[in-house]
């Protein structure tokens, strides 16, 4: 009984580590050189004095060092190629994008309602996307005037 309680608490801590870094929105600046990540649990992050958003240069999203002398990266890694290959795994509902070191990562829902994976894959591969000269159309919805 005690051992099962300990194992349950360990699994909950590991799960919360992933969900604490769950990204709700990603905004790219017009020059395409930096991304702003807005976390899903902004209220609880404020209670812990964590920032509800984080701005990172695309050049800093380099993958951490890997090899025989390093611990393998855990979880399902964010895809590096577009279009995505549909993979189904039973264990995780999240993609992880590691950057700089093996302890820093973002979590993304695998079955998100809307996500521009083409832009994210290019940004995470350090491909700068210049949107300063892009033509942006205003779409009228019931909420806009």
N, C-alpha and C positions, 0 to 999 in steps of 0.2 A: 504494500500500500504506500509506504513512504517512498520507495524507489520509483513507483509510477508517478507520484506527485512531483518528484524531482525531475524526472524525464519530461513531464508535461510542462513544467516551468521553464526548462531549458529550451524546449521547442518554441514556447511562446516568446522567449527573449530573442531567439534567432529570427522568428517571424517579424517581431516588432522592429528589429534592426533593418529589415528590408522595407517594411511599410513606413518607417520614419523617413526614408529617403524617396518615397513615392512622389513622382512628379505629376502635377496636375496640368500645368501649361508650360509651353516653351515659346519664348518670344525671341525673334531674331532682329537685331538692329538693321537699319536700311543699308549699311555698308556690308553686312554679312560677315563681320569679323567677330562678333560676340553674341552669345546666347544668354538669355535670362531664364532661369528655371524657377518656377513657382511651385512650391510643395503643396501636396494635398491637405495635410493636417496642419494648417497654418495656426489655428487656435492653440493646439497643444504645443506647437513649436514656440509660441510666444511665452507660454507658461514656463518652458525650460530655458528661456532666453536664447533660443535659436532663431536665426533669421528665417522668415517665411519665404524668402526668395534669395537667389544667388546668381550673380552675373559672372560668366566665365568667358574668356577669350577662346575662340575655336582652336587656336594653336596649343592651348593647355589641355585639350581633350585627347592627348596622345595616350595610347595604351601603356599600361605599366610594364616593367620588364618581366619577361617570362623565360623559363628555361628549367633545366634540371635542378639548379640551386635554389629556385623559388617555389613557393607553395602554389599549386594550380589554382586558378581563379574558380570560385564556386558559383553555382547558379547557371541559368541559361543566359549566355552573353548576347548582347544586342547585336543584331545582324550587321554584317559589314558590306553586304551587297544588296542592290535593289534590282529587280523585284524580289520580295521576300519569299523564301521557300517555306511553305506551311509545314510546321512541325508541331506535333502534339506531344507534350510530356505530361505525365501524371503528377509530378511533384511540385511544379512551380507555375504561378500565374503571372510571373513578372519576368521581364528582360532586365539584365543588369548591364550598365555601361560603366566600366572602370576607367578611371583617368588618373594619371600621374603615379599613384601608388596602388597597392593591392587593398588598401583600406578605404579608399575614396571611391564611391560609386553612386550612381543614380538608379532608381528603379522605375520601370515603365510597364504599364499594364499590357499584356499580350493582346488581349481582345478589346482594344480601345474603340470607343464609338467613332472618334474622328482623330486621325493622326496622319500628317503628311510624312510618311516614312521616307520618301525620296529625299526630301530636304534634310531630315534628321540623319539618314545614313551618310549623305555627303558631308554634313557638318561634323559628324563624329569621325569621319575619315580625314579631317582637317582640310577639306575642300572649301575654300572661301566662295560664297555665293553672293555676288554683288546685286542687290535689289534696288540700288539708288536710281537706276534708269528704267526700272520695270514699270509697265503700265498697270495701274491698280484701278479696278472698276468698283464703283459703289453699287452694292446690291440692295435694292429696296425690300425691306421686310415689313411686317405689320408694326414693328416697334420703331422703325426709323421714319423720319419726316423728310 
